[in-house]
């Protein structure tokens, strides 16, 4: 996982607008924030995303 994607995940989390396990809403918010790397990452690597949310590890 690239540092840029991690930063984008944390930025979406910091908005407090959604439960981070609601990946559809996370993608929508990421798109609205122009975090296109995160949108694609969620499409291709949802398992890695969930692991990062749960453990903070890659």
PDB file of N, H, CA, C and O in Angstrom:
ATOM      1  N   UNK A   1       0.856  -1.177   0.000  1.00  0.00           N
ATOM      2  CA  UNK A   1       0.000   0.000   0.000  1.00  0.00           C
ATOM      3  C   UNK A   1       0.898   1.235   0.000  1.00  0.00           C
ATOM      4  O   UNK A   1       1.829   1.346   0.798  1.00  0.00           O
ATOM      5  N   UNK A   2       0.605   2.137  -0.891  1.00  0.00           N
ATOM      6  H   UNK A   2      -0.151   2.046  -1.539  1.00  0.00           H
ATOM      7  CA  UNK A   2       1.378   3.368  -0.987  1.00  0.00           C
ATOM      8  C   UNK A   2       1.038   4.313   0.165  1.00  0.00           C
ATOM      9  O   UNK A   2      -0.072   4.293   0.697  1.00  0.00           O
ATOM     10  N   UNK A   3       2.009   5.133   0.534  1.00  0.00           N
ATOM     11  H   UNK A   3       2.911   5.149   0.101  1.00  0.00           H
ATOM     12  CA  UNK A   3       1.779   6.122   1.597  1.00  0.00           C
ATOM     13  C   UNK A   3       0.630   7.056   1.243  1.00  0.00           C
ATOM     14  O   UNK A   3      -0.137   7.471   2.112  1.00  0.00           O
ATOM     15  N   UNK A   4       0.520   7.384  -0.053  1.00  0.00           N
ATOM     16  H   UNK A   4       1.143   7.047  -0.758  1.00  0.00           H
ATOM     17  CA  UNK A   4      -0.540   8.297  -0.491  1.00  0.00           C
ATOM     18  C   UNK A   4      -1.920   7.708  -0.187  1.00  0.00           C
ATOM     19  O   UNK A   4      -2.818   8.431   0.246  1.00  0.00           O
ATOM     20  N   UNK A   5      -2.094   6.413  -0.408  1.00  0.00           N
ATOM     21  H   UNK A   5      -1.364   5.826  -0.759  1.00  0.00           H
ATOM     22  CA  UNK A   5      -3.369   5.754  -0.131  1.00  0.00           C
ATOM     23  C   UNK A   5      -3.644   5.763   1.372  1.00  0.00           C
ATOM     24  O   UNK A   5      -4.773   6.010   1.794  1.00  0.00           O
ATOM     25  N   UNK A   6      -2.625   5.497   2.174  1.00  0.00           N
ATOM     26  H   UNK A   6      -1.707   5.296   1.831  1.00  0.00           H
ATOM     27  CA  UNK A   6      -2.799   5.539   3.636  1.00  0.00           C
ATOM     28  C   UNK A   6      -3.262   6.915   4.081  1.00  0.00           C
ATOM     29  O   UNK A   6      -4.185   7.039   4.887  1.00  0.00           O
ATOM     30  N   UNK A   7      -2.621   7.944   3.556  1.00  0.00           N
ATOM     31  H   UNK A   7      -1.872   7.843   2.902  1.00  0.00           H
ATOM     32  CA  UNK A   7      -2.986   9.317   3.910  1.00  0.00           C
ATOM     33  C   UNK A   7      -4.431   9.613   3.515  1.00  0.00           C
ATOM     34  O   UNK A   7      -5.156  10.292   4.242  1.00  0.00           O
ATOM     35  N   UNK A   8      -4.837   9.101   2.365  1.00  0.00           N
ATOM     36  H   UNK A   8      -4.247   8.550   1.774  1.00  0.00           H
ATOM     37  CA  UNK A   8      -6.206   9.329   1.905  1.00  0.00           C
ATOM     38  C   UNK A   8      -7.210   8.599   2.792  1.00  0.00           C
ATOM     39  O   UNK A   8      -8.269   9.140   3.108  1.00  0.00           O
ATOM     40  N   UNK A   9      -6.881   7.374   3.194  1.00  0.00           N
ATOM     41  H   UNK A   9      -6.021   6.934   2.937  1.00  0.00           H
ATOM     42  CA  UNK A   9      -7.757   6.633   4.112  1.00  0.00           C
ATOM     43  C   UNK A   9      -7.928   7.420   5.406  1.00  0.00           C
ATOM     44  O   UNK A   9      -9.046   7.589   5.894  1.00  0.00           O
ATOM     45  N   UNK A  10      -6.833   7.892   5.949  1.00  0.00           N
ATOM     46  H   UNK A  10      -5.925   7.755   5.552  1.00  0.00           H
ATOM     47  CA  UNK A  10      -6.895   8.633   7.208  1.00  0.00           C
ATOM     48  C   UNK A  10      -7.652   9.945   7.057  1.00  0.00           C
ATOM     49  O   UNK A  10      -8.353  10.367   7.977  1.00  0.00           O
ATOM     50  N   UNK A  11      -7.516  10.591   5.908  1.00  0.00           N
ATOM     51  H   UNK A  11      -6.946  10.249   5.161  1.00  0.00           H
ATOM     52  CA  UNK A  11      -8.238  11.844   5.664  1.00  0.00           C
ATOM     53  C   UNK A  11      -9.743  11.591   5.610  1.00  0.00           C
ATOM     54  O   UNK A  11     -10.521  12.373   6.157  1.00  0.00           O
ATOM     55  N   UNK A  12     -10.158  10.509   4.956  1.00  0.00           N
ATOM     56  H   UNK A  12      -9.526   9.874   4.512  1.00  0.00           H
ATOM     57  CA  UNK A  12     -11.585  10.167   4.919  1.00  0.00           C
ATOM     58  C   UNK A  12     -12.061   9.843   6.329  1.00  0.00           C
ATOM     59  O   UNK A  12     -13.134  10.285   6.739  1.00  0.00           O
ATOM     60  N   UNK A  13     -11.271   9.076   7.070  1.00  0.00           N
ATOM     61  H   UNK A  13     -10.400   8.716   6.736  1.00  0.00           H
ATOM     62  CA  UNK A  13     -11.652   8.730   8.450  1.00  0.00           C
ATOM     63  C   UNK A  13     -11.824   9.988   9.289  1.00  0.00           C
ATOM     64  O   UNK A  13     -12.764  10.091  10.077  1.00  0.00           O
ATOM     65  N   UNK A  14     -10.919  10.939   9.120  1.00  0.00           N
ATOM     66  H   UNK A  14     -10.155  10.856   8.480  1.00  0.00           H
ATOM     67  CA  UNK A  14     -10.959  12.161   9.921  1.00  0.00           C
ATOM     68  C   UNK A  14     -12.181  13.033   9.641  1.00  0.00           C
ATOM     69  O   UNK A  14     -12.523  13.893  10.452  1.00  0.00           O
ATOM     70  N   UNK A  15     -12.840  12.822   8.506  1.00  0.00           N
ATOM     71  H   UNK A  15     -12.563  12.123   7.847  1.00  0.00           H
ATOM     72  CA  UNK A  15     -14.065  13.590   8.248  1.00  0.00           C
ATOM     73  C   UNK A  15     -15.179  13.171   9.191  1.00  0.00           C
ATOM     74  O   UNK A  15     -16.062  13.970   9.501  1.00  0.00           O
ATOM     75  N   UNK A  16     -15.146  11.916   9.654  1.00  0.00           N
ATOM     76  H   UNK A  16     -14.428  11.267   9.402  1.00  0.00           H
ATOM     77  CA  UNK A  16     -16.190  11.412  10.546  1.00  0.00           C
ATOM     78  C   UNK A  16     -17.536  11.221   9.871  1.00  0.00           C
ATOM     79  O   UNK A  16     -18.558  11.107  10.548  1.00  0.00           O
ATOM     80  N   UNK A  17     -17.548  11.184   8.544  1.00  0.00           N
ATOM     81  H   UNK A  17     -16.717  11.276   7.994  1.00  0.00           H
ATOM     82  CA  UNK A  17     -18.809  11.112   7.812  1.00  0.00           C
ATOM     83  C   UNK A  17     -19.356   9.704   7.637  1.00  0.00           C
ATOM     84  O   UNK A  17     -20.523   9.541   7.280  1.00  0.00           O
ATOM     85  N   UNK A  18     -18.537   8.678   7.881  1.00  0.00           N
ATOM     86  H   UNK A  18     -17.589   8.811   8.171  1.00  0.00           H
ATOM     87  CA  UNK A  18     -19.005   7.317   7.646  1.00  0.00           C
ATOM     88  C   UNK A  18     -18.267   6.319   8.520  1.00  0.00           C
ATOM     89  O   UNK A  18     -17.181   6.590   9.033  1.00  0.00           O
ATOM     90  N   UNK A  19     -18.878   5.169   8.672  1.00  0.00           N
ATOM     91  H   UNK A  19     -19.760   4.949   8.256  1.00  0.00           H
ATOM     92  CA  UNK A  19     -18.199   4.025   9.248  1.00  0.00           C
ATOM     93  C   UNK A  19     -17.210   3.552   8.194  1.00  0.00           C
ATOM     94  O   UNK A  19     -17.587   3.356   7.039  1.00  0.00           O
ATOM     95  N   UNK A  20     -15.973   3.371   8.569  1.00  0.00           N
ATOM     96  H   UNK A  20     -15.668   3.531   9.508  1.00  0.00           H
ATOM     97  CA  UNK A  20     -14.931   3.042   7.593  1.00  0.00           C
ATOM     98  C   UNK A  20     -15.100   1.649   6.997  1.00  0.00           C
ATOM     99  O   UNK A  20     -14.422   1.317   6.025  1.00  0.00           O
ATOM    100  N   UNK A  21     -15.984   0.828   7.552  1.00  0.00           N
ATOM    101  H   UNK A  21     -16.535   1.097   8.342  1.00  0.00           H
ATOM    102  CA  UNK A  21     -16.262  -0.478   6.956  1.00  0.00           C
ATOM    103  C   UNK A  21     -17.356  -0.389   5.890  1.00  0.00           C
ATOM    104  O   UNK A  21     -17.612  -1.365   5.185  1.00  0.00           O
ATOM    105  N   UNK A  22     -17.993   0.759   5.771  1.00  0.00           N
ATOM    106  H   UNK A  22     -17.784   1.551   6.344  1.00  0.00           H
ATOM    107  CA  UNK A  22     -18.960   0.996   4.699  1.00  0.00           C
ATOM    108  C   UNK A  22     -18.169   1.455   3.478  1.00  0.00           C
ATOM    109  O   UNK A  22     -18.080   2.648   3.188  1.00  0.00           O
ATOM    110  N   UNK A  23     -17.603   0.491   2.776  1.00  0.00           N
ATOM    111  H   UNK A  23     -17.675  -0.478   3.012  1.00  0.00           H
ATOM    112  CA  UNK A  23     -16.646   0.810   1.713  1.00  0.00           C
ATOM    113  C   UNK A  23     -17.277   1.562   0.546  1.00  0.00           C
ATOM    114  O   UNK A  23     -16.593   2.333  -0.128  1.00  0.00           O
ATOM    115  N   UNK A  24     -18.549   1.355   0.298  1.00  0.00           N
ATOM    116  H   UNK A  24     -19.105   0.729   0.845  1.00  0.00           H
ATOM    117  CA  UNK A  24     -19.212   2.107  -0.782  1.00  0.00           C
ATOM    118  C   UNK A  24     -19.244   3.600  -0.451  1.00  0.00           C
ATOM    119  O   UNK A  24     -18.971   4.442  -1.306  1.00  0.00           O
ATOM    120  N   UNK A  25     -19.578   3.911   0.785  1.00  0.00           N
ATOM    121  H   UNK A  25     -19.801   3.227   1.480  1.00  0.00           H
ATOM    122  CA  UNK A  25     -19.607   5.318   1.193  1.00  0.00           C
ATOM    123  C   UNK A  25     -18.201   5.887   1.267  1.00  0.00           C
ATOM    124  O   UNK A  25     -17.987   7.046   0.912  1.00  0.00           O
ATOM    125  N   UNK A  26     -17.239   5.092   1.720  1.00  0.00           N
ATOM    126  H   UNK A  26     -17.412   4.151   2.008  1.00  0.00           H
ATOM    127  CA  UNK A  26     -15.841   5.541   1.732  1.00  0.00           C
ATOM    128  C   UNK A  26     -15.409   5.891   0.311  1.00  0.00           C
ATOM    129  O   UNK A  26     -14.752   6.909   0.093  1.00  0.00           O
ATOM    130  N   UNK A  27     -15.777   5.050  -0.657  1.00  0.00           N
ATOM    131  H   UNK A  27     -16.310   4.223  -0.480  1.00  0.00           H
ATOM    132  CA  UNK A  27     -15.430   5.341  -2.053  1.00  0.00           C
ATOM    133  C   UNK A  27     -16.091   6.625  -2.535  1.00  0.00           C
ATOM    134  O   UNK A  27     -15.462   7.422  -3.231  1.00  0.00           O
ATOM    135  N   UNK A  28     -17.347   6.832  -2.172  1.00  0.00           N
ATOM    136  H   UNK A  28     -17.858   6.185  -1.607  1.00  0.00           H
ATOM    137  CA  UNK A  28     -18.053   8.044  -2.592  1.00  0.00           C
ATOM    138  C   UNK A  28     -17.379   9.288  -2.023  1.00  0.00           C
ATOM    139  O   UNK A  28     -17.158  10.270  -2.733  1.00  0.00           O
ATOM    140  N   UNK A  29     -17.058   9.233  -0.733  1.00  0.00           N
ATOM    141  H   UNK A  29     -17.237   8.436  -0.156  1.00  0.00           H
ATOM    142  CA  UNK A  29     -16.388  10.370  -0.091  1.00  0.00           C
ATOM    143  C   UNK A  29     -15.017  10.593  -0.706  1.00  0.00           C
ATOM    144  O   UNK A  29     -14.625  11.731  -0.962  1.00  0.00           O
ATOM    145  N   UNK A  30     -14.287   9.511  -0.944  1.00  0.00           N
ATOM    146  H   UNK A  30     -14.605   8.586  -0.736  1.00  0.00           H
ATOM    147  CA  UNK A  30     -12.958   9.624  -1.559  1.00  0.00           C
ATOM    148  C   UNK A  30     -13.067  10.274  -2.930  1.00  0.00           C
ATOM    149  O   UNK A  30     -12.248  11.121  -3.287  1.00  0.00           O
ATOM    150  N   UNK A  31     -14.073   9.881  -3.694  1.00  0.00           N
ATOM    151  H   UNK A  31     -14.738   9.193  -3.404  1.00  0.00           H
ATOM    152  CA  UNK A  31     -14.265  10.478  -5.020  1.00  0.00           C
ATOM    153  C   UNK A  31     -14.551  11.975  -4.898  1.00  0.00           C
ATOM    154  O   UNK A  31     -13.994  12.784  -5.639  1.00  0.00           O
ATOM    155  N   UNK A  32     -15.422  12.333  -3.957  1.00  0.00           N
ATOM    156  H   UNK A  32     -15.875  11.676  -3.354  1.00  0.00           H
ATOM    157  CA  UNK A  32     -15.748  13.747  -3.745  1.00  0.00           C
ATOM    158  C   UNK A  32     -14.523  14.556  -3.325  1.00  0.00           C
ATOM    159  O   UNK A  32     -14.432  15.749  -3.614  1.00  0.00           O
ATOM    160  N   UNK A  33     -13.576  13.896  -2.638  1.00  0.00           N
ATOM    161  H   UNK A  33     -13.650  12.927  -2.404  1.00  0.00           H
ATOM    162  CA  UNK A  33     -12.352  14.571  -2.177  1.00  0.00           C
ATOM    163  C   UNK A  33     -11.219  14.450  -3.207  1.00  0.00           C
ATOM    164  O   UNK A  33     -10.083  14.842  -2.941  1.00  0.00           O
ATOM    165  N   UNK A  34     -11.546  13.903  -4.385  1.00  0.00           N
ATOM    166  H   UNK A  34     -12.469  13.585  -4.601  1.00  0.00           H
ATOM    167  CA  UNK A  34     -10.564  13.698  -5.463  1.00  0.00           C
ATOM    168  C   UNK A  34      -9.443  12.751  -5.064  1.00  0.00           C
ATOM    169  O   UNK A  34      -8.303  12.915  -5.499  1.00  0.00           O
ATOM    170  N   UNK A  35      -9.763  11.768  -4.243  1.00  0.00           N
ATOM    171  H   UNK A  35     -10.689  11.635  -3.890  1.00  0.00           H
ATOM    172  CA  UNK A  35      -8.806  10.732  -3.834  1.00  0.00           C
ATOM    173  C   UNK A  35      -8.997   9.508  -4.730  1.00  0.00           C
ATOM    174  O   UNK A  35      -9.439   8.451  -4.278  1.00  0.00           O
ATOM    175  N   UNK A  36      -8.660   9.670  -5.992  1.00  0.00           N
ATOM    176  H   UNK A  36      -8.302  10.528  -6.360  1.00  0.00           H
ATOM    177  CA  UNK A  36      -8.934   8.624  -6.970  1.00  0.00           C
ATOM    178  C   UNK A  36      -8.072   7.380  -6.749  1.00  0.00           C
ATOM    179  O   UNK A  36      -8.478   6.278  -7.120  1.00  0.00           O
ATOM    180  N   UNK A  37      -6.902   7.539  -6.158  1.00  0.00           N
ATOM    181  H   UNK A  37      -6.573   8.434  -5.857  1.00  0.00           H
ATOM    182  CA  UNK A  37      -6.060   6.387  -5.837  1.00  0.00           C
ATOM    183  C   UNK A  37      -6.767   5.482  -4.824  1.00  0.00           C
ATOM    184  O   UNK A  37      -6.716   4.257  -4.933  1.00  0.00           O
ATOM    185  N   UNK A  38      -7.419   6.089  -3.852  1.00  0.00           N
ATOM    186  H   UNK A  38      -7.461   7.085  -3.763  1.00  0.00           H
ATOM    187  CA  UNK A  38      -8.156   5.313  -2.846  1.00  0.00           C
ATOM    188  C   UNK A  38      -9.369   4.629  -3.465  1.00  0.00           C
ATOM    189  O   UNK A  38      -9.662   3.479  -3.140  1.00  0.00           O
ATOM    190  N   UNK A  39     -10.069   5.315  -4.345  1.00  0.00           N
ATOM    191  H   UNK A  39      -9.831   6.250  -4.610  1.00  0.00           H
ATOM    192  CA  UNK A  39     -11.222   4.706  -5.016  1.00  0.00           C
ATOM    193  C   UNK A  39     -10.785   3.439  -5.746  1.00  0.00           C
ATOM    194  O   UNK A  39     -11.430   2.398  -5.624  1.00  0.00           O
ATOM    195  N   UNK A  40      -9.704   3.525  -6.496  1.00  0.00           N
ATOM    196  H   UNK A  40      -9.181   4.371  -6.595  1.00  0.00           H
ATOM    197  CA  UNK A  40      -9.199   2.358  -7.228  1.00  0.00           C
ATOM    198  C   UNK A  40      -8.675   1.286  -6.284  1.00  0.00           C
ATOM    199  O   UNK A  40      -8.893   0.096  -6.510  1.00  0.00           O
ATOM    200  N   UNK A  41      -7.987   1.702  -5.229  1.00  0.00           N
ATOM    201  H   UNK A  41      -7.810   2.669  -5.046  1.00  0.00           H
ATOM    202  CA  UNK A  41      -7.448   0.746  -4.267  1.00  0.00           C
ATOM    203  C   UNK A  41      -8.568  -0.094  -3.651  1.00  0.00           C
ATOM    204  O   UNK A  41      -8.422  -1.304  -3.482  1.00  0.00           O
ATOM    205  N   UNK A  42      -9.674   0.550  -3.321  1.00  0.00           N
ATOM    206  H   UNK A  42      -9.793   1.533  -3.458  1.00  0.00           H
ATOM    207  CA  UNK A  42     -10.810  -0.179  -2.747  1.00  0.00           C
ATOM    208  C   UNK A  42     -11.402  -1.170  -3.747  1.00  0.00           C
ATOM    209  O   UNK A  42     -11.862  -2.241  -3.352  1.00  0.00           O
ATOM    210  N   UNK A  43     -11.398  -0.830  -5.021  1.00  0.00           N
ATOM    211  H   UNK A  43     -11.025   0.040  -5.341  1.00  0.00           H
ATOM    212  CA  UNK A  43     -11.896  -1.749  -6.046  1.00  0.00           C
ATOM    213  C   UNK A  43     -11.003  -2.981  -6.162  1.00  0.00           C
ATOM    214  O   UNK A  43     -11.493  -4.096  -6.344  1.00  0.00           O
ATOM    215  N   UNK A  44      -9.701  -2.776  -6.055  1.00  0.00           N
ATOM    216  H   UNK A  44      -9.303  -1.871  -5.907  1.00  0.00           H
ATOM    217  CA  UNK A  44      -8.742  -3.839  -6.355  1.00  0.00           C
ATOM    218  C   UNK A  44      -8.219  -4.581  -5.125  1.00  0.00           C
ATOM    219  O   UNK A  44      -7.794  -5.731  -5.236  1.00  0.00           O
ATOM    220  N   UNK A  45      -8.244  -3.936  -3.952  1.00  0.00           N
ATOM    221  H   UNK A  45      -8.589  -3.002  -3.862  1.00  0.00           H
ATOM    222  CA  UNK A  45      -7.588  -4.508  -2.769  1.00  0.00           C
ATOM    223  C   UNK A  45      -8.410  -4.305  -1.503  1.00  0.00           C
ATOM    224  O   UNK A  45      -7.889  -3.834  -0.492  1.00  0.00           O
ATOM    225  N   UNK A  46      -9.673  -4.655  -1.553  1.00  0.00           N
ATOM    226  H   UNK A  46     -10.096  -5.038  -2.375  1.00  0.00           H
ATOM    227  CA  UNK A  46     -10.541  -4.443  -0.387  1.00  0.00           C
ATOM    228  C   UNK A  46     -10.015  -5.192   0.834  1.00  0.00           C
ATOM    229  O   UNK A  46     -10.142  -4.710   1.959  1.00  0.00           O
ATOM    230  N   UNK A  47      -9.426  -6.367   0.617  1.00  0.00           N
ATOM    231  H   UNK A  47      -9.323  -6.758  -0.297  1.00  0.00           H
ATOM    232  CA  UNK A  47      -8.890  -7.150   1.733  1.00  0.00           C
ATOM    233  C   UNK A  47      -7.761  -6.411   2.440  1.00  0.00           C
ATOM    234  O   UNK A  47      -7.690  -6.431   3.669  1.00  0.00           O
ATOM    235  N   UNK A  48      -6.886  -5.766   1.697  1.00  0.00           N
ATOM    236  H   UNK A  48      -6.944  -5.749   0.698  1.00  0.00           H
ATOM    237  CA  UNK A  48      -5.786  -5.003   2.298  1.00  0.00           C
ATOM    238  C   UNK A  48      -6.309  -3.767   3.019  1.00  0.00           C
ATOM    239  O   UNK A  48      -5.787  -3.378   4.064  1.00  0.00           O
ATOM    240  N   UNK A  49      -7.341  -3.157   2.455  1.00  0.00           N
ATOM    241  H   UNK A  49      -7.766  -3.473   1.607  1.00  0.00           H
ATOM    242  CA  UNK A  49      -7.967  -2.001   3.092  1.00  0.00           C
ATOM    243  C   UNK A  49      -8.540  -2.387   4.458  1.00  0.00           C
ATOM    244  O   UNK A  49      -8.292  -1.706   5.452  1.00  0.00           O
ATOM    245  N   UNK A  50      -9.304  -3.477   4.502  1.00  0.00           N
ATOM    246  H   UNK A  50      -9.505  -4.031   3.694  1.00  0.00           H
ATOM    247  CA  UNK A  50      -9.920  -3.916   5.757  1.00  0.00           C
ATOM    248  C   UNK A  50      -8.854  -4.256   6.785  1.00  0.00           C
ATOM    249  O   UNK A  50      -9.004  -3.932   7.963  1.00  0.00           O
ATOM    250  N   UNK A  51      -7.783  -4.904   6.353  1.00  0.00           N
ATOM    251  H   UNK A  51      -7.662  -5.168   5.396  1.00  0.00           H
ATOM    252  CA  UNK A  51      -6.696  -5.233   7.294  1.00  0.00           C
ATOM    253  C   UNK A  51      -6.098  -3.943   7.871  1.00  0.00           C
ATOM    254  O   UNK A  51      -5.831  -3.864   9.070  1.00  0.00           O
ATOM    255  N   UNK A  52      -5.894  -2.952   7.033  1.00  0.00           N
ATOM    256  H   UNK A  52      -6.111  -3.015   6.059  1.00  0.00           H
ATOM    257  CA  UNK A  52      -5.336  -1.678   7.502  1.00  0.00           C
ATOM    258  C   UNK A  52      -6.287  -1.012   8.496  1.00  0.00           C
ATOM    259  O   UNK A  52      -5.840  -0.474   9.508  1.00  0.00           O
ATOM    260  N   UNK A  53      -7.581  -1.042   8.224  1.00  0.00           N
ATOM    261  H   UNK A  53      -7.945  -1.479   7.402  1.00  0.00           H
ATOM    262  CA  UNK A  53      -8.563  -0.430   9.129  1.00  0.00           C
ATOM    263  C   UNK A  53      -8.574  -1.181  10.472  1.00  0.00           C
ATOM    264  O   UNK A  53      -8.638  -0.557  11.531  1.00  0.00           O
ATOM    265  N   UNK A  54      -8.515  -2.488  10.425  1.00  0.00           N
ATOM    266  H   UNK A  54      -8.464  -2.995   9.565  1.00  0.00           H
ATOM    267  CA  UNK A  54      -8.580  -3.282  11.656  1.00  0.00           C
ATOM    268  C   UNK A  54      -7.309  -3.219  12.493  1.00  0.00           C
ATOM    269  O   UNK A  54      -7.369  -3.118  13.718  1.00  0.00           O
ATOM    270  N   UNK A  55      -6.149  -3.280  11.822  1.00  0.00           N
ATOM    271  H   UNK A  55      -6.099  -3.362  10.827  1.00  0.00           H
ATOM    272  CA  UNK A  55      -4.896  -3.449  12.556  1.00  0.00           C
ATOM    273  C   UNK A  55      -3.918  -2.285  12.441  1.00  0.00           C
ATOM    274  O   UNK A  55      -3.009  -2.155  13.261  1.00  0.00           O
ATOM    275  N   UNK A  56      -4.099  -1.438  11.428  1.00  0.00           N
ATOM    276  H   UNK A  56      -4.837  -1.543  10.761  1.00  0.00           H
ATOM    277  CA  UNK A  56      -3.135  -0.373  11.171  1.00  0.00           C
ATOM    278  C   UNK A  56      -1.909  -0.884  10.431  1.00  0.00           C
ATOM    279  O   UNK A  56      -0.952  -0.144  10.203  1.00  0.00           O
ATOM    280  N   UNK A  57      -1.950  -2.158  10.059  1.00  0.00           N
ATOM    281  H   UNK A  57      -2.727  -2.759  10.244  1.00  0.00           H
ATOM    282  CA  UNK A  57      -0.833  -2.763   9.337  1.00  0.00           C
ATOM    283  C   UNK A  57      -1.210  -2.948   7.873  1.00  0.00           C
ATOM    284  O   UNK A  57      -2.384  -2.975   7.505  1.00  0.00           O
ATOM    285  N   UNK A  58      -0.173  -3.075   7.053  1.00  0.00           N
ATOM    286  H   UNK A  58       0.782  -3.053   7.351  1.00  0.00           H
ATOM    287  CA  UNK A  58      -0.393  -3.327   5.627  1.00  0.00           C
ATOM    288  C   UNK A  58      -0.596  -4.781   5.365  1.00  0.00           C
ATOM    289  O   UNK A  58      -0.796  -5.179   4.218  1.00  0.00           O
TER     290      UNK A  58
END
